[in-house]
Structure formats: C-alpha cells, structure tokens
Amino acid sequence: MLSLQNAGKRFGPRILFTEANWLIRSKEKTALVGANGTGKSTLMKVLAGIEQLDYGEMQQTRGMSIGYLPQEGLRLTGRTIFDECLTVFDEIHAMEREIEQLGAKMSELADSRNTGTESAEYEQTAERFSLLQERFHALDGYALGAQVGSVLTGLGFSKEDWSRKTDEFSGGWQMRIALAKLLLAKPNLLLLDEPTNHLDLETRNWLEDYLKSYPFGYILISHDRYFLDVTIDRTVEIWNKRLNIYQGNYTKYLSQKDARRTQLESAYRNQREQIEHLEAFINRFRAQATKAKQVQSRIKELEKIERIEIPEEEPVIHFRFPQPPPSGRTVVEAEGLSKSYGEKQVLSNVRFTIERGDRVALVGVNGAGKSTLIKLLTGAEQPTSGTVKLGHNVVSEYFAQDQYKVLDPEARMLDDIGRAALKVPESELRSLLGCFLFSGDDVFKKLGVLSGGERNRFALARILVSPSNFLLLDEPTNHLDMRAKDVLLEAIASFSGTVVFVSHDRYFLDKLATRVLEVENGTAMSYEGNYEDYTRRKEGLAAQATAPVVLSVSASAPVVSVSYQGTTSVVPNDDSKNRNGALAPAGSQPNPEPAKEKSKRLNPIKQKQMEDRCAFLEEEIPRIEASVAHTEEQLGVFVSAAETQRLTTLAEDLRSQLASLTSEWEDLMLQLEEQSA
C-alpha cells in the first residue's frame, strides 16, 4: 500500500529519523508515538506528500488516496457547513449529472429505434448508463445528504449549524469541519494529527466508534491514551532516531517497549565489556613487536563494532502540589444556582454539595455549562439567582482554559512567578520551572513569545507556589503530552485537598475522579465513582427507559403481572372475562379482594412514614458510600500504625452501616411497591 525504505529526515542540523523502513498495509490501524520533538508530525507530512525525505524513498500503490488532518491551521470560507462537506462528493455529483444526461439521450435514441432505425449508439449509451448506475449505487449516491448529516451530528454540529457559513466558526470548530470532510471522503489512508484536540468527550466517543468501523487504514498521533487503546492495533514509535514497530494497542506497546529497552541496555553493557577488553589488550601489547599482528587484528575488530546508543529519556515534569491546611468537611454548597446570559438560560436551580477530599469531574457536551459552573464556584462570575457558599477555611485556586490570557506578555517568566511567590528563593523557582521543561536561559523569556502549550505549563507552575485546599481546574491537560499528564495525574491523586476539574481525557477522568457531576439541560446530576462507573450507570438508565413492558395476563386471577427490567409489579386485571374464561355479564362487579390481601393494606399515615424514610435513605446511602471510598483512599497512604488501625475500624463500621441501610431501603421499597400494586 505505502512503504518507506531507508528513509531519513533532518530538521536543520538535527537528524529526526534515519534508516526508517515501514510497510503500511491496507486496513492497518496504527498509532505514531514518540517524545516531543522526535519528528512525528514531520513524518506525517512526509506520508501525506507535503514534505520530502532528505534520503531514502517512499513508494505507494497507484491510485491510492491519502487524507491528512494537521494539528491546526486550516480555515474554510465561502460556503455553509453542509455545502462544504458536500464538496467531497464532487465526483459523485458529476456522475449523477452524467446519469441524467445519459437517461435523456437514451429516450431520444429509443424513439429512433421505434421507427426501425438500428442504433449501436443506443447500446453503448445504455451500457454506460448501467455501469454508472451500479457505481452510483455502490457509492451510496442517493444518501449523500444523510451521510453528511450523520457525520456532522456525530462531531457535535446541531442542525441549525448546518446552514451557517464556515467563516462564523472558530479554529477548533474549523478543524471539526475539516475532520468531517476527511471522514466523508473515506481515503484509503487517513493521517490524523491530534484529531481529539478540539473534541469533547461525547464527540470523542463517537469518533472512536466511527474509526473502529472505518473500512480502510489510518495513522493517528494522539496524547489521549484511552483513545489510542480502543482504536489501534499497531504502534510505531520514533525512538533513538529509528522507527520501532510494536503489535497491539498503546498499553501493550508500553509493556513491550520496557522489555525492548531492557534488552538494549543488556546488549549495551555486553558491548561495553567487549570494547573495554579489546582496548585493554591493544593498550597493553601495542609496544610489543611480537604482538603486532594480534594488536592490529583487535584494532580492526574494534573499528567494525557498530556502537549501541542508549538515548536519554525525555525530561519529565515531576512535581507535587503543596499539601494545604485542611478545610471544613463541607467545601462548597450550591443552592438554587441559576445563570443566564441575556435570554439564554445556561443553568437553572442547580443544587449540590462538595465535601473535603472529593475529586469531582464535571462532564457534559460543549456548551452545556461546565466552564460557567466552575467560574461560579470560583467567584469569577456571579449567579443570576441562588448561592454558592464556601465552607470553613476554604482557599480556592482556579486554572482556566485560557489562563495564559491573563498573563503579562511583557513579563519575564522568572520575574512573573517570583511576584506570585515573594517568599520563595529564586533557586527554588528555577528548579520548579525546570520541572516544567523551562531550563537554562528559558526562564528569562518573555511570556508573550511562548506558545500556547508553554504558557499553559507555566500557568500550572504558578499554581504550585500558591497553596490552596480547593483546586478548580478547567482543562489542565490541554497541551500536555502523555508523560506530563501522568505526572499531573499522580500529583492530583496525592493531593490532600479538594479538586473540581473539567477534562476531555478519558484516561485522566477514569483514574482521578471519585465523583462525576453531569451538566445537562441546565441541571447538574451527581454520580458516585469515576467516569467508567458514570457511563455504565447512564447506559443502564437508558436501557431501562427503552425497555418494553411485558404483560402476563392470567384468566384465573384478577391481576396482571407487569415485568419491567427484572422488576415485577401486580396490577388489577381489567380483562372483561370471568374466571372460566367466558365474557362477564355487562355491569357485573369484579371479584372482591380476598380478606387476606385487605389485611396487608397500610393506613395513609404509616405509608407516608415509610416514604419519608425511603427518601432519607436515598440521600444517606450515597453519603456513606462516599465516606467508605474516602476512608479506603486514606488507607492507601501510610501515616502510622495507629492511624491505619483507626481507619480500618472506621471503614468496617461504615461498610456495616451501609449494608444495613441498603437492606432496609430494599425492604421498604418492596413494601411500597406492593401497596401501589
């Protein structure tokens, strides 16, 4: 399909990769990975034909189509979104026009044949018409609009957006339009450089499913580990200026890479021993004429050795958030929270409580109000109605998506972070910046010359020198590679304070969140657990909402059994048949309820008490579940033997209490269901 042979590429004096050999087969789903600056994007441009190799060659199958999505920089103008997407079908539209012309021509030629005139031209036209019709059907030409609508909807465009001009959309949405066009064009090889950069979680999930069923091959560059794990079956890494190929997804690649590096280090040590042995022999016997032949032999052997290099690992961000003084148990309480912008209602009557130690993930589609909610919690914006109350001793710190915009572009990096931490020595500040890959003279750069990713890293560094016990982070993983994300994840996981965060990185969400707050249709719904637990719960609720109700009617009993997702309720049988199956006489009364059933009826006061108790338990059980999770998390950090014993006892008591309350709730619900039946 496409291959590289002994390929090499330089960036100025620096070699990005050399002696690269890569056979890209049809339908292979590949991830291209490597440290920052190793040449991943450059290699993608080479495969796309945008850049040329410095040496070696690239070959591809004749007629092969390649589609390339860069990280940024595309801008489309002049058409509506829908019409722009339809341009990828220009060939099919031309085919459709030719089919119409051939149909009209066949009608004219048919009249000539009816008069007895022989027409070879008619047969040729009919053959061409039939050939084009078959191809048009194979390309699903009659459903082009439906294809466009499906992809645009999947990528987050509403139907109202379809008729808007592409000029009206920002850079991130422009990239979505470009991605839509590529997916609709279905090239033989898709080259996608960071396709998830501008996508929310729901859109990423849709793209994952789309790529799983994509009929051809693709190569992805992405810093989203979960996205790679579920979409690829092969990993190609640029490492040590070579292309190293691994079978399997990203997780399998990591384990294979560790094994390969261990082998390389072992080979390196063996080679060093061999070289040292040869050099020792040469140095010892160089001056002896009787050993001249052996010395020359050793010198030649030494010269033939191809030296193994162990490349240095890319510098990794290592940091820990300062452990702040503890806050009160309740960190923030939102009551009747609403926010409007003019006539647009974003949030309406939102209520929730966040407690000390919670790591809350805010999720929802783009525009649902996640960033608005986090700004209300920080006090950066004021609610239209309702209140946000911070608890005792709560000190908050806010990291915004566009945090770099509030930085002074004329300020030098070291001076700016120094103003945020007046009591911290300059040596410590330089060490901190070094952890964020700002080393040497980089610390004297003006903030205005930094890229967006560099400024975001710097903004994160500033948070470290401003201790707080309540962190609000809006997309902190943007512009971070996977290693930096892992270190950030570890730091937040060990943070003793409370965290509310927005992220579109599924792996980050799954590993960090202890609770999910879904923002949807102006409301906020809380789910215990991480993002995987949340999606499982949502899928269960969706299945219940669409499950059919099965009626089981018994002619010999005055009731109907109603089964719904494993739950059975009993309702009166209104069938107009008597117990023998015959039609009941008009005006006849149903069989009286047995005395035994009547005795089970509860009086209204008792039933109300049971309902109130159920409502209390439904609020109390999630609180205890959260306490159990928090206690188990504390057990993961050893402080002392006495503290471990205390936490173990507390966890056992909480689990026992949880089991008792859950059992009570189930019994009450069963009794109430019987009463409603």
C-alpha positions as MATLAB code, in Angstrom:
seq = 'MLSLQNAGKRFGPRILFTEANWLIRSKEKTALVGANGTGKSTLMKVLAGIEQLDYGEMQQTRGMSIGYLPQEGLRLTGRTIFDECLTVFDEIHAMEREIEQLGAKMSELADSRNTGTESAEYEQTAERFSLLQERFHALDGYALGAQVGSVLTGLGFSKEDWSRKTDEFSGGWQMRIALAKLLLAKPNLLLLDEPTNHLDLETRNWLEDYLKSYPFGYILISHDRYFLDVTIDRTVEIWNKRLNIYQGNYTKYLSQKDARRTQLESAYRNQREQIEHLEAFINRFRAQATKAKQVQSRIKELEKIERIEIPEEEPVIHFRFPQPPPSGRTVVEAEGLSKSYGEKQVLSNVRFTIERGDRVALVGVNGAGKSTLIKLLTGAEQPTSGTVKLGHNVVSEYFAQDQYKVLDPEARMLDDIGRAALKVPESELRSLLGCFLFSGDDVFKKLGVLSGGERNRFALARILVSPSNFLLLDEPTNHLDMRAKDVLLEAIASFSGTVVFVSHDRYFLDKLATRVLEVENGTAMSYEGNYEDYTRRKEGLAAQATAPVVLSVSASAPVVSVSYQGTTSVVPNDDSKNRNGALAPAGSQPNPEPAKEKSKRLNPIKQKQMEDRCAFLEEEIPRIEASVAHTEEQLGVFVSAAETQRLTTLAEDLRSQLASLTSEWEDLMLQLEEQSA';
ca = [
       0.000    0.000    0.000;
       2.669    2.527    1.115;
       6.263    1.967    2.188;
       9.400    3.746    3.349;
      12.837    2.328    2.510;
      15.953    3.553    4.323;
      14.209    6.893    4.762;
      15.712    9.806    6.636;
      14.762   13.363    7.517;
      16.647   16.262    9.072;
      15.467   19.401   10.803;
      18.327   21.793   10.248;
      21.475   20.076   11.534;
      19.469   17.643   13.702;
      18.509   14.177   12.438;
      14.882   13.366   13.220;
      14.939    9.793   11.922;
      17.225    7.709    9.761;
      17.240    4.277    8.078;
      13.459    4.136    8.516;
      11.765    1.103    6.980;
       7.991    0.915    7.287;
       5.437   -1.046    5.277;
       1.948    0.408    5.789;
      -0.558   -2.267    4.833;
      -4.189   -1.880    3.868;
      -6.682   -1.555    6.755;
      -3.985   -1.303    9.449;
      -4.926    0.919   12.369;
      -1.698    2.475   13.626;
      -0.587    4.946   16.282;
       2.541    7.036   15.689;
       4.137    7.859   19.040;
       7.335    9.354   20.408;
       8.668   12.098   22.636;
       8.069   15.753   21.803;
      10.368   16.926   19.011;
      11.204   13.469   17.627;
       9.506   14.217   14.299;
       6.045   12.630   14.470;
       4.238   15.499   12.722;
       7.069   15.829   10.196;
       6.797   12.135    9.326;
       3.035   12.543    8.886;
       3.656   15.381    6.411;
       6.114   13.165    4.532;
       3.492   10.404    4.247;
       0.941   12.997    3.097;
       3.334   14.244    0.385;
       3.618   17.728    1.923;
       7.321   17.357    2.802;
      10.064   15.383    1.079;
      12.567   12.919    2.500;
      16.203   14.006    2.681;
      17.269   10.495    1.667;
      15.700    7.119    1.073;
      12.447    6.694   -0.812;
       8.708    6.371   -0.364;
       6.514    4.252   -2.627;
       2.735    3.947   -2.764;
       0.167    1.940   -4.672;
      -1.084    3.582   -7.855;
      -4.464    5.260   -7.392;
      -4.171    5.255   -3.609;
      -5.917    8.187   -1.879;
      -4.472    9.811    1.257;
      -6.293   12.249    3.558;
      -4.353   14.396    6.057;
      -5.604   16.381    9.058;
      -2.938   18.676   10.596;
      -2.993   19.776   14.225;
      -4.139   23.291   13.353;
      -4.044   25.999   10.721;
      -6.952   25.033    8.461;
      -9.616   27.613    7.670;
     -12.606   27.157    5.363;
     -14.662   30.050    3.975;
     -17.371   30.877    1.480;
     -19.904   28.060    1.978;
     -22.299   26.735    4.565;
     -21.036   23.790    6.607;
     -23.364   21.375    4.812;
     -22.348   22.562    1.336;
     -18.664   22.496    2.299;
     -18.983   18.853    3.313;
     -20.839   18.012    0.095;
     -17.797   19.176   -1.921;
     -16.055   15.891   -1.109;
     -18.663   14.208   -3.323;
     -17.990   16.341   -6.428;
     -17.099   13.222   -8.411;
     -20.354   11.516   -7.395;
     -22.334   14.658   -8.254;
     -20.678   14.714  -11.695;
     -21.595   11.056  -12.079;
     -25.204   11.851  -11.154;
     -25.355   14.599  -13.769;
     -23.951   12.267  -16.416;
     -26.531    9.607  -15.495;
     -29.305   12.178  -16.021;
     -27.828   13.197  -19.383;
     -27.482    9.579  -20.487;
     -31.075    8.893  -19.462;
     -32.314   11.779  -21.608;
     -30.149   10.641  -24.529;
     -31.476    7.082  -24.267;
     -35.031    8.401  -24.529;
     -34.172   10.203  -27.774;
     -32.369    7.173  -29.204;
     -35.263    4.912  -28.204;
     -37.593    6.932  -30.474;
     -35.204    6.325  -33.370;
     -35.226    2.584  -32.671;
     -39.036    2.520  -32.662;
     -39.026    3.873  -36.228;
     -36.870    0.930  -37.251;
     -33.550    2.695  -37.324;
     -30.745    0.470  -35.930;
     -28.778    2.281  -33.214;
     -25.444    0.944  -31.980;
     -25.129    4.268  -30.172;
     -28.157    3.334  -28.037;
     -26.489    0.124  -26.863;
     -23.280    1.977  -25.999;
     -25.237    4.637  -24.119;
     -27.274    2.027  -22.247;
     -24.120    0.140  -21.277;
     -22.504    3.339  -19.946;
     -25.748    4.248  -18.121;
     -25.903    0.811  -16.455;
     -22.221    0.954  -15.437;
     -22.611    4.389  -13.848;
     -25.841    3.382  -12.101;
     -24.112    0.407  -10.472;
     -21.199    2.554   -9.330;
     -23.540    5.290   -8.102;
     -25.455    2.751   -6.003;
     -22.212    1.232   -4.680;
     -21.111    4.681   -3.527;
     -24.498    5.210   -1.850;
     -25.058    8.256   -4.040;
     -28.707    8.618   -3.110;
     -27.863    9.089    0.571;
     -25.109   11.710    0.443;
     -27.134   14.188    2.482;
     -27.814   11.564    5.129;
     -24.088   10.729    5.315;
     -23.189   14.384    5.784;
     -25.866   14.860    8.440;
     -24.740   11.770   10.356;
     -21.077   12.843   10.482;
     -21.863   16.474   11.344;
     -24.167   15.371   14.155;
     -21.533   12.960   15.466;
     -18.949   15.753   15.522;
     -21.209   17.994   17.599;
     -22.848   20.269   14.989;
     -26.535   20.964   15.548;
     -28.966   21.068   12.606;
     -29.095   24.849   12.984;
     -25.306   24.924   12.430;
     -25.528   23.141    9.066;
     -26.824   26.244    7.274;
     -24.296   28.614    8.890;
     -21.253   29.827    6.973;
     -17.958   28.155    7.834;
     -16.472   31.655    8.356;
     -18.553   32.002   11.534;
     -16.743   29.198   13.349;
     -13.599   29.430   15.487;
     -10.383   27.482   14.948;
     -11.414   24.400   16.929;
     -14.726   24.096   15.066;
     -12.941   24.739   11.762;
     -10.819   21.673   12.477;
     -14.003   19.687   13.142;
     -15.331   20.692    9.706;
     -12.053   19.578    8.105;
     -12.257   16.281   10.001;
     -15.865   15.796    8.829;
     -14.776   16.237    5.194;
     -11.996   13.678    5.594;
     -14.279   11.102    7.203;
     -16.856   11.563    4.450;
     -14.233   11.285    1.689;
     -13.064    7.904    3.084;
      -9.492    7.944    1.676;
      -7.539    4.673    1.560;
      -5.219    6.044    4.255;
      -6.256    8.583    6.903;
      -3.485   10.601    8.568;
      -4.834   12.313   11.686;
      -2.506   14.520   13.744;
      -4.127   15.086   17.160;
      -7.750   14.716   15.937;
      -9.146   14.813   19.503;
      -7.595   18.183   20.440;
     -10.821   20.115   19.890;
     -13.368   17.408   20.748;
     -15.436   16.955   23.885;
     -15.976   13.547   25.487;
     -19.195   12.702   23.649;
     -17.647   13.563   20.293;
     -14.514   11.563   21.093;
     -16.673    8.567   21.930;
     -18.458    8.949   18.581;
     -15.141    9.237   16.704;
     -13.857    6.103   18.457;
     -16.856    4.121   17.188;
     -16.529    5.618   13.696;
     -12.862    4.683   13.392;
     -13.482    1.151   14.671;
     -15.723    0.561   11.663;
     -13.634    2.595    9.165;
     -13.187    0.393    6.055;
      -9.583    1.433    5.309;
      -6.369    2.136    7.209;
      -5.365    5.127    9.315;
      -2.442    6.511   11.311;
      -3.085    8.554   14.467;
      -0.999   10.904   16.563;
      -2.709   11.487   19.887;
      -1.922   12.219   23.546;
      -5.172   10.546   24.629;
      -4.171    7.110   25.917;
      -7.707    5.713   26.140;
      -8.497    6.878   22.593;
      -5.423    5.041   21.267;
      -6.135    1.912   23.275;
      -9.574    1.415   21.716;
      -8.821    2.487   18.121;
      -5.450    0.982   17.110;
      -3.880   -2.457   16.717;
      -0.305   -1.400   15.878;
       2.104    1.171   17.345;
       5.070    2.763   15.575;
       7.462    4.719   17.793;
      10.146    7.179   16.747;
      12.886    6.431   19.285;
      16.631    6.719   19.093;
      16.236    8.186   15.534;
      14.725    4.897   14.367;
      11.227    3.600   13.722;
      10.345    0.802   16.134;
       7.205   -1.218   15.347;
       5.077   -2.907   18.008;
       1.975   -5.058   17.594;
      -1.001   -4.167   19.773;
      -2.550   -1.057   21.278;
      -0.858    1.630   23.351;
      -0.909   -0.264   26.660;
       0.692   -3.317   25.023;
       3.263   -1.071   23.374;
       4.329    0.309   26.773;
       4.990   -3.164   28.175;
       6.817   -4.275   25.014;
       8.886   -1.097   25.000;
      10.066   -1.706   28.569;
      11.172   -5.206   27.585;
      12.936   -3.890   24.461;
      14.790   -1.187   26.437;
      15.886   -3.784   28.986;
      17.306   -5.900   26.150;
      19.040   -2.865   24.639;
      20.622   -1.933   27.965;
      21.813   -5.505   28.412;
      23.312   -5.517   24.902;
      24.931   -2.142   25.621;
      26.585   -3.476   28.790;
      27.868   -6.569   26.962;
      29.240   -4.431   24.156;
      30.965   -2.088   26.609;
      32.653   -5.080   28.257;
      33.805   -6.315   24.833;
      35.142   -2.873   23.861;
      36.947   -2.426   27.181;
      38.511   -5.879   26.813;
      39.748   -5.091   23.275;
      41.043   -1.642   24.287;
      42.865   -3.140   27.285;
      44.594   -5.716   25.044;
      45.582   -3.052   22.487;
      46.988   -0.684   25.129;
      48.874   -3.477   26.866;
      50.603   -5.022   23.832;
      50.790   -2.070   21.404;
      54.539   -1.600   22.021;
      55.468   -5.305   21.665;
      56.597   -6.312   18.158;
      55.716   -9.953   18.774;
      52.077   -8.984   19.393;
      51.761   -6.544   16.479;
      49.627   -8.894   14.384;
      47.218   -9.592   17.248;
      47.040   -5.888   18.105;
      46.152   -4.938   14.506;
      43.512   -7.670   14.473;
      41.965   -6.267   17.660;
      42.048   -2.715   16.240;
      40.187   -3.837   13.103;
      37.669   -5.723   15.220;
      37.146   -2.616   17.363;
      36.579   -0.459   14.285;
      33.930   -2.836   12.923;
      31.795   -2.708   16.048;
      28.587   -0.729   15.490;
      28.221    1.169   18.736;
      24.930    0.760   20.608;
      23.496    4.040   21.911;
      21.134    4.387   24.840;
      19.235    7.622   24.202;
      18.359    9.811   27.131;
      14.740    9.714   28.208;
      12.762   12.899   27.599;
      12.712   15.161   30.679;
       9.529   14.575   32.651;
       7.594   17.064   34.770;
       7.993   15.999   38.412;
       6.066   17.969   40.982;
       3.707   17.674   43.904;
       1.042   20.117   44.892;
       1.792   21.698   48.278;
      -0.307   19.949   50.901;
      -2.528   22.741   52.229;
      -4.116   23.211   55.657;
      -7.375   21.237   55.867;
     -10.713   22.866   55.189;
     -14.007   22.124   56.884;
     -15.917   18.982   55.939;
     -18.222   20.899   53.579;
     -16.100   22.671   50.970;
     -18.805   24.244   48.824;
     -22.587   24.191   48.840;
     -24.661   25.341   45.845;
     -28.331   26.092   46.484;
     -30.836   27.043   43.767;
     -27.998   28.101   41.466;
     -29.061   29.664   38.141;
     -27.158   31.549   35.458;
     -28.423   33.351   32.375;
     -26.750   35.373   29.652;
     -29.500   37.603   28.343;
     -32.335   35.315   27.242;
     -30.091   32.242   27.210;
     -30.544   30.126   30.341;
     -27.369   28.106   30.975;
     -28.034   26.744   34.497;
     -31.329   26.525   36.377;
     -31.919   25.710   40.045;
     -28.748   23.618   40.480;
     -28.144   22.078   43.917;
     -25.165   20.052   45.135;
     -22.610   19.787   47.934;
     -18.871   19.077   47.618;
     -17.059   17.663   50.627;
     -13.418   17.654   51.682;
     -11.317   15.191   49.675;
     -13.768   14.904   46.768;
     -12.297   14.808   43.261;
     -15.249   15.889   41.166;
     -15.234   15.644   37.361;
     -17.599   17.999   35.543;
     -18.831   16.378   32.326;
     -21.267   17.346   29.596;
     -21.364   18.323   25.934;
     -19.730   21.519   24.709;
     -21.892   24.475   25.696;
     -23.691   22.604   28.476;
     -22.321   24.998   31.103;
     -19.289   23.230   32.633;
     -16.981   26.230   32.387;
     -19.783   28.522   33.549;
     -20.368   26.354   36.624;
     -16.688   26.245   37.503;
     -16.493   30.060   37.179;
     -19.458   30.393   39.538;
     -17.658   28.184   42.068;
     -14.549   30.365   41.851;
     -16.487   33.603   42.131;
     -15.173   34.723   38.732;
     -18.839   35.134   37.750;
     -21.918   35.831   39.846;
     -25.088   33.723   39.627;
     -28.322   35.169   38.279;
     -30.007   33.628   41.303;
     -29.135   31.186   44.078;
     -25.995   30.988   46.190;
     -22.542   29.413   46.263;
     -21.309   29.078   49.837;
     -17.689   28.138   50.590;
     -17.043   26.171   53.763;
     -14.802   26.912   56.714;
     -11.150   27.674   55.940;
     -11.586   27.024   52.181;
      -8.937   28.675   49.971;
      -9.534   28.198   46.236;
      -7.218   28.310   43.231;
      -8.546   28.486   39.656;
      -6.860   27.311   36.440;
      -8.807   28.406   33.339;
      -8.677   27.050   29.778;
      -7.327   30.402   28.627;
      -5.230   31.046   31.713;
      -2.397   32.355   29.567;
      -4.541   35.322   28.519;
      -4.310   36.863   31.989;
      -0.507   36.665   31.956;
       1.506   39.772   31.211;
       3.114   39.136   27.780;
       5.909   41.616   28.548;
       6.872   39.983   31.845;
       9.810   37.613   32.040;
       8.950   34.127   33.198;
      11.152   34.153   36.308;
      10.005   37.642   37.349;
       6.308   36.774   36.944;
       6.421   33.600   39.032;
       8.564   35.461   41.582;
       5.799   38.030   42.095;
       3.380   35.177   42.806;
       5.734   33.729   45.443;
       7.600   36.557   47.143;
       8.995   34.364   49.938;
      10.308   31.569   47.708;
      14.040   31.786   46.850;
      14.931   32.247   43.179;
      16.887   28.967   43.158;
      13.759   27.046   44.123;
      11.687   28.848   41.497;
      14.231   27.965   38.805;
      14.168   24.345   39.914;
      10.375   24.362   39.719;
      10.422   25.832   36.211;
      12.984   23.232   35.232;
      10.484   20.553   36.185;
       8.146   22.115   33.611;
      10.829   21.875   30.902;
      11.920   25.522   31.190;
      15.654   25.229   31.715;
      18.697   27.450   31.369;
      18.034   30.812   29.762;
      14.402   29.828   29.002;
      13.417   31.308   32.364;
      14.338   34.785   31.102;
      11.993   34.612   28.108;
       9.050   36.975   27.925;
       5.705   35.233   28.326;
       4.455   36.734   25.069;
       6.905   34.686   22.974;
       5.825   31.338   24.454;
       3.481   29.016   22.586;
       0.020   28.274   23.977;
       1.193   24.945   25.378;
       4.240   26.517   27.034;
       2.142   29.254   28.612;
      -0.289   26.656   29.975;
       2.607   24.736   31.527;
       3.875   27.957   33.077;
       0.384   28.767   34.433;
       0.292   25.336   36.092;
       3.690   26.053   37.645;
       2.325   29.277   39.142;
      -0.403   27.276   40.908;
       2.268   25.311   42.750;
       3.597   28.397   44.502;
       0.100   29.483   45.640;
      -1.031   26.883   48.173;
      -4.772   26.252   48.379;
      -7.028   23.448   49.566;
      -9.651   23.755   46.805;
      -8.426   23.445   43.210;
     -10.689   24.229   40.252;
      -9.058   23.118   37.013;
     -10.609   23.747   33.597;
      -8.869   21.510   31.023;
      -5.487   21.275   32.820;
      -4.301   18.512   30.442;
      -4.511   20.641   27.285;
      -1.102   20.919   25.566;
       0.426   18.270   27.840;
       1.852   15.071   26.403;
       1.139   11.693   27.955;
       4.114   11.743   30.309;
       3.185   15.163   31.651;
      -0.430   14.030   32.055;
       0.708   11.012   34.065;
       2.763   13.179   36.419;
      -0.087   15.672   36.815;
      -2.454   12.793   37.485;
      -0.168   11.388   40.178;
       0.220   14.813   41.800;
      -3.536   15.472   41.978;
      -4.226   11.931   43.194;
      -1.849   12.517   46.146;
      -3.251   15.996   46.850;
      -4.972   16.141   50.235;
      -7.345   18.957   49.300;
     -10.473   19.015   47.156;
     -10.480   19.137   43.356;
     -13.138   20.045   40.798;
     -11.951   19.609   37.225;
     -13.040   19.557   33.598;
     -11.178   17.278   31.204;
     -11.876   15.592   27.887;
      -9.202   12.961   28.502;
     -10.997    9.690   29.300;
      -7.966    8.028   30.913;
      -7.385   11.070   33.144;
     -11.060   11.042   34.197;
     -11.134    7.320   34.934;
      -8.013    7.393   37.080;
      -8.738   10.592   39.005;
     -12.459   11.159   39.568;
     -14.183    9.857   42.694;
     -17.440   11.511   41.669;
     -18.947   12.775   38.403;
     -21.197   15.827   38.161;
     -23.039   15.786   34.836;
     -24.121   19.181   33.499;
     -27.013   18.731   31.068;
     -30.051   20.776   30.038;
     -29.306   23.413   32.678;
     -29.178   20.941   35.578;
     -26.437   19.008   37.389;
     -26.760   15.331   38.341;
     -24.235   13.643   40.672;
     -22.891   10.107   40.173;
     -20.523    8.343   42.577;
     -17.376    6.751   41.142;
     -15.176    7.515   38.151;
     -16.133    8.163   34.536;
     -16.417    4.455   33.692;
     -18.872    3.980   36.571;
     -20.825    7.004   35.332;
     -21.121    5.722   31.741;
     -22.179    2.277   32.973;
     -24.876    3.864   35.130;
     -26.066    6.052   32.245;
     -26.247    3.088   29.897;
     -28.298    1.185   32.476;
     -30.736    4.065   32.869;
     -31.054    4.412   29.086;
     -31.757    0.687   28.745;
     -34.476    0.893   31.406;
     -36.082    3.861   29.670;
     -36.348    1.977   26.363;
     -37.171   -1.487   27.751;
     -40.589   -2.838   26.713;
     -43.235   -3.546   29.324;
     -44.286   -7.223   29.213;
     -47.824   -8.031   30.338;
     -48.604  -11.506   31.602;
     -52.369  -11.950   31.842;
     -53.896  -14.815   33.818;
     -57.549  -15.619   33.164;
     -57.862  -17.326   36.514;
     -56.654  -14.407   38.576;
     -57.961  -10.867   38.910;
     -54.476   -9.356   38.422;
     -51.927   -8.739   35.665;
     -48.203   -9.300   36.312;
     -46.133   -6.451   34.827;
     -42.447   -7.234   34.248;
     -40.036   -4.329   33.723;
     -36.274   -4.876   33.646;
     -36.431   -7.702   36.122;
     -38.930   -5.960   38.454;
     -42.418   -7.417   38.714;
     -45.450   -5.477   39.895;
     -49.062   -6.620   40.221;
     -51.963   -4.522   38.944;
     -55.711   -5.236   38.715;
     -56.773   -7.347   35.748;
     -59.323   -5.310   33.796;
     -59.992   -8.089   31.321;
     -63.730   -8.465   30.843;
     -63.636  -12.254   31.289;
     -64.698  -14.233   34.327;
     -62.625  -16.974   35.931;
     -63.922  -19.583   33.493;
     -62.742  -17.526   30.544;
     -66.256  -16.518   29.440;
     -67.249  -12.911   28.930;
     -68.530  -11.357   32.162;
     -72.079  -10.048   32.085;
     -72.434   -6.340   31.470;
     -72.451   -4.396   34.717;
     -71.085   -7.287   36.742;
     -68.689   -6.426   39.553;
     -65.102   -7.711   39.696;
     -64.295  -10.426   42.181;
     -63.931   -8.945   45.644;
     -60.409   -8.621   47.015;
     -59.583  -11.514   49.349;
     -59.667  -10.692   53.043;
     -56.048  -11.770   53.360;
     -54.958   -9.099   50.828;
     -57.047   -6.445   52.626;
     -55.249   -7.124   55.854;
     -51.959   -6.041   54.248;
     -53.184   -2.567   53.404;
     -51.344    0.201   55.252;
     -53.041    3.258   56.633;
     -52.027    6.535   54.909;
     -50.017    7.768   57.888;
     -47.897    4.621   58.028;
     -47.323    4.695   54.266;
     -46.220    8.351   54.419;
     -43.727    7.488   57.171;
     -42.291    4.695   55.026;
     -41.997    7.009   52.014;
     -40.213    9.652   54.108;
     -37.823    7.023   55.448;
     -37.077    5.854   51.882;
     -36.322    9.409   50.799;
     -33.932    9.834   53.735;
     -32.154    6.563   52.930;
     -31.777    7.521   49.276;
     -29.828   10.588   50.396;
     -27.921    8.931   53.236;
     -26.690    5.826   51.367;
     -24.663    7.794   48.746;
     -23.079    9.851   51.546;
     -21.936    6.710   53.350;
     -20.687    5.211   50.080;
     -18.595    8.332   49.538;
     -17.273    8.113   53.122;
     -16.284    4.470   52.560;
     -14.441    5.400   49.359;
     -12.683    8.315   51.062;
     -11.641    6.179   54.039;
     -10.300    3.443   51.738;
      -8.345    6.086   49.845;
      -6.809    7.339   53.105;
      -5.799    3.772   53.919;
      -3.701    3.790   50.757;
      -1.340    6.369   52.324;
       0.572    5.076   55.365;
       0.871    7.585   58.195;
       1.271    5.404   61.276;
       0.170    2.008   62.582;
      -2.324    3.632   64.958;
      -3.857    5.719   62.181;
      -4.110    2.654   59.925;
      -5.911    0.744   62.701;
      -8.310    3.627   63.265;
      -9.129    3.935   59.574;
      -9.568    0.165   59.215;
     -12.074    0.102   62.085;
     -13.873    3.133   60.673;
     -14.097    1.541   57.218;
     -15.558   -1.684   58.663;
     -18.147    0.286   60.662;
     -19.132    2.305   57.594;
     -19.480   -0.826   55.447;
     -21.651   -2.469   58.102;
     -23.829    0.643   58.347;
     -24.082    0.822   54.552;
     -25.179   -2.817   54.288;
     -27.821   -2.326   56.999;
     -29.286    0.822   55.439;
     -29.255   -0.683   51.940;
     -31.133   -3.745   53.177;
     -33.678   -1.533   54.970;
     -34.201    0.547   51.838;
     -34.781   -2.561   49.702;
     -37.374   -3.901   52.175;
     -39.215   -0.578   52.306;
     -39.259   -0.270   48.526;
     -40.692   -3.785   48.221;
     -43.478   -2.987   50.692;
     -44.302    0.288   48.956;
     -44.410   -1.445   45.580;
     -46.847   -3.995   46.995;
     -49.045   -1.175   48.280;
     -49.021    0.603   44.911;
     -49.969   -2.703   43.277;
];
